[in-house]
Amino acid sequence: MKFKFVINKFGLIEGLKLRGQFEVWCYNKHGNLKWYEKSHNLCVDEGLDYLLDVFLGSETKPTWYCALRDDANTPASDWTASGNGTQYTEFTGYDEGSRPTYQAGSASNKSIDNEANKATYTINTSGTLTGAYLVTSPNKGTGEGIMYCCSNFSSSRSVEPGDTVQLKYTCTSADDGE
């Protein structure tokens, strides 16, 4: 995504690019890696508006939560958190009572991630994972909060009881070069 900001009366413009990606690992009950997925995300309009409200407006920084998808839909810019069940479907077949918190470290080299605190899911229901997203509500299976971004995996990925899924989200920034 690119942002352009006019910062003075002389028309000086600054541009910013943000790029995000999810990395997801699935381990079986014996701790062996079953599969790995890396997918770039789409920042949805709801999330971009919220980002601007927090960065330049009066909104306070939210807590973000990591969620998994189990639908066959392609993410679209008009998706919202309230679209759970119609635009997309959240996978909720895990032991944790709420969505894992996205716990990012400090930004470095124009990048931030949750490498040290990956979101972890203890799977208790067989299912298929098709993507991931970030949202401001901890309540799994609901359409509450604000969706920031969403991704599709390259292919559907199966999970079964006893599996552990770990999710890392990385966001990088750069000048847009214009």
C-alpha positions in Angstrom: 0.0 0.0 0.0 1.2 3.6 -0.6 0.4 6.7 1.3 1.0 10.2 0.1 0.9 13.2 2.6 1.1 16.8 1.6 3.1 18.3 4.4 3.5 22.0 3.6 2.0 24.9 1.6 4.8 24.5 -1.0 3.4 21.1 -2.1 6.2 18.9 -0.7 4.8 15.4 -0.8 6.0 12.4 1.2 5.1 8.9 0.2 5.1 5.7 2.2 4.8 2.1 1.2 3.8 -0.6 3.7 4.0 -4.3 2.9 2.8 -7.1 5.2 3.1 -10.8 5.1 2.0 -13.7 7.2 4.1 -16.8 7.9 2.4 -19.8 9.4 3.9 -23.1 10.7 1.9 -26.2 11.5 3.4 -28.9 13.8 1.9 -32.3 14.5 1.3 -33.7 18.0 4.9 -35.0 18.0 6.4 -31.5 17.2 7.3 -32.3 13.6 6.7 -29.6 10.9 3.6 -30.6 8.8 3.6 -27.5 6.6 4.7 -23.9 6.2 3.0 -21.1 4.5 4.0 -17.6 3.6 1.4 -15.2 2.2 1.3 -11.5 1.5 -1.7 -9.6 2.7 -4.2 -7.1 1.4 -4.8 -4.1 3.6 -8.6 -3.6 3.6 -10.2 -0.1 3.4 -11.5 -0.4 7.0 -8.0 -1.0 8.2 -6.5 1.7 6.1 -9.0 4.3 7.4 -8.3 3.1 11.0 -4.5 3.3 10.4 -4.9 7.0 9.4 -7.2 7.7 12.4 -4.5 6.3 14.7 -1.5 7.8 12.9 -2.9 11.3 12.2 -6.3 11.4 13.9 -7.5 11.1 17.4 -7.9 7.3 17.8 -5.6 5.6 20.3 -3.4 2.7 19.3 -5.4 -0.6 19.5 -4.4 -4.0 20.5 -4.3 -6.3 17.5 -5.2 -10.0 17.4 -4.3 -12.7 15.0 -7.0 -14.8 13.4 -7.1 -17.7 10.9 -9.6 -18.3 8.0 -11.2 -21.4 6.7 -13.1 -20.2 3.6 -12.4 -20.2 -0.1 -13.0 -16.5 -0.8 -10.4 -14.1 -2.1 -9.8 -11.1 0.1 -11.2 -7.8 -1.2 -10.6 -4.2 -0.2 -14.2 -3.8 1.1 -13.9 -6.6 3.6 -14.6 -5.7 7.2 -14.4 -7.4 10.6 -18.3 -7.5 10.6 -18.1 -9.6 7.4 -17.3 -12.7 9.4 -19.7 -15.4 8.1 -20.5 -13.6 4.9 -17.3 -12.2 3.3 -15.0 -14.8 5.0 -15.2 -17.4 7.8 -12.9 -17.6 10.8 -11.4 -20.9 11.9 -12.1 -21.3 15.6 -11.2 -24.9 16.2 -8.5 -24.3 18.8 -8.2 -24.5 22.6 -7.4 -20.9 23.4 -10.5 -19.0 24.5 -9.7 -15.9 22.5 -7.7 -14.9 19.5 -3.9 -14.6 20.2 -2.6 -11.1 20.7 -0.2 -9.7 18.1 2.8 -8.9 20.3 5.2 -7.1 18.1 8.8 -6.2 19.1 10.4 -2.9 18.4 10.7 -1.7 14.8 14.2 -2.1 13.3 15.4 -1.5 9.7 11.9 -0.3 8.7 10.3 -3.6 9.8 8.3 -4.9 12.7 7.1 -8.4 13.5 6.1 -10.8 16.3 9.0 -13.2 15.8 9.7 -13.4 19.5 6.0 -13.9 20.4 4.4 -15.8 17.6 0.6 -16.3 17.9 0.0 -19.9 18.9 -3.1 -22.1 18.4 -3.6 -25.5 19.9 -5.8 -27.2 17.4 -8.8 -29.2 18.7 -10.9 -29.7 15.6 -10.0 -31.0 12.2 -10.3 -28.4 9.5 -8.8 -26.5 6.6 -6.9 -23.2 6.9 -7.0 -20.9 3.9 -5.6 -17.6 5.2 -5.0 -15.2 8.1 -5.9 -11.7 9.2 -5.4 -9.0 11.9 -8.3 -7.6 13.8 -8.9 -5.4 16.9 -11.2 -7.8 18.8 -10.0 -10.8 20.9 -13.4 -12.5 20.6 -13.0 -15.4 18.2 -15.8 -16.3 15.8 -17.4 -12.8 16.0 -17.6 -9.9 13.6 -16.4 -7.5 16.2 -13.6 -4.9 15.8 -11.7 -3.5 12.9 -10.0 -5.7 10.3 -6.6 -4.3 9.2 -5.4 -6.9 6.7 -6.2 -10.3 5.3 -4.3 -13.0 3.3 -5.0 -16.1 1.3 -2.6 -19.1 1.5 -1.3 -20.5 -1.7 -3.3 -23.6 -1.1 -5.7 -25.0 1.6 -3.8 -26.4 4.6 -5.3 -29.2 6.8 -5.1 -29.3 10.6 -6.2 -31.9 13.1 -6.6 -32.2 16.8 -3.1 -32.2 18.5 -1.5 -29.9 15.9 0.0 -26.6 16.9 -0.1 -23.6 14.6 2.2 -20.6 14.9 1.6 -17.3 13.1 4.1 -14.5 12.5 3.1 -11.2 10.9 5.7 -8.8 9.5 5.1 -5.3 8.3 7.8 -3.4 6.4 7.9 0.3 5.4 9.8 2.2 2.7 9.7 5.5 1.0 7.7 5.1 -2.2 10.5 6.6 -4.3 8.3 9.2 -6.0 
